[in-house]
Structure formats: C-alpha cells, structure tokens
Amino acid sequence: MADARERHWLRTRKMTLWLLGVWLTTSFCAVFFARELTGLSIFGWPVSFYLAAQGASLVYLAIIGLYAWRMRRIDSAALEENS
C-alpha cells in the first residue's frame, strides 16, 4: 500500500516538474531571447512576437490539458494497484 502510494507521488512529481520546466522555458526564454528569436518567423510573424501574443497562451492551455489527462491516468492506475 505504501509502496503504491510512493509510486503515485513519484509519477505525479516527475510530471509536475516536467510541465513546470515547459512553462518556465516558454515564459522565460521567449522574453529573454526575444532579440535572437526575431530572425525566425511563424506565419510571417517573428517567433518572439508570436509566443508573446498567442503561442504562450496555447502552450499554457496545452500544459493544463496534458496535466488533467495524465493525472486522470495516474490516479486510475493507483486505484487499480490498491484494489
């Protein structure tokens, strides 16, 4: 029982840290490297402008969706292990 609980929290922490890394990369790097990213373009817009205007919001939405989907699977697996 305690071993299954530890595995559940280990999976949860790993996923949370990974998603926080994606969030930090999206938020910090887009602003910090804005001048360097102006040379790249998406649909005719500079990458830094695109990330600040729409891309970061889409990434945040994807993070929330991925977290909810993955947590449901992790919780279901934990319930099956405990039963």
N, C-alpha and C positions, 0 to 999 in steps of 0.2 A: 504494500500500500504506500509506504513512504518512498519506496524507490520509484513507483509510477508517478507520484506527486513531484519528485525531484526532476524526473524526465520531462514532465509537463512544463515546469517552470524553466528548465534549461532551454527547451524549444521556444518558449514564449520570449525569454530574454534574448536569445540569438536573433529571432525575427525582429524584435523591437529595436535592437542595436543596429541591425542591418538597415531597417527602414529609417531610423534616425540618421544614419550615415547618408542615405539617399537624400533626405530632407536637408541636411547640412550642406551637402555638395550642391544641391540645386539652389539653395538660398544664398550661400556664401560665395561660391565660385562664380555664379552668374554676375554678381555685383563686383567682386574683387578683380575678375579677369575681363571686365566689360570692354576695355580698350582693345585687348588682344582678340576678343571674340567678334569685333566689328568686321573683321576680314571675312568671316564665314557668314553665309546667309541661308535662311529658310524661307521659301516662297518669296524671295526678293527682299526680305527684311533682315537686318543684322541679327545674329543669334542672341546677342545680349538684349536687344530691344524686344525680340520675340519672347525670350524667357521672362523678362520683367513684365511684359504686358499679358501674355497668355500662357506661355509654356509652364511657368512655375505653378500657376493655379491648376493646370491639368495634371502636373506631377503630384501635387498635394492631393488632388482628388483620387488619383491612382493609388497613392500610398494608403489613403483611408479605405478604399475598396479592397486593396490587397490585404490590409490588416484584418478587416472584418471577415473576408473569405478564409484566410489562413487560420485565424483564431477559431472559427467555427470547426474547421477540420481538426485542429489540435485538441480542442475541447471534446469533440466526438471521439477521437482516438483515446483520450484519457478516460472517458466514461466507459468505453469498451474494455479497457485494461482493468478498470476497477470492478466491473461486473463479472 
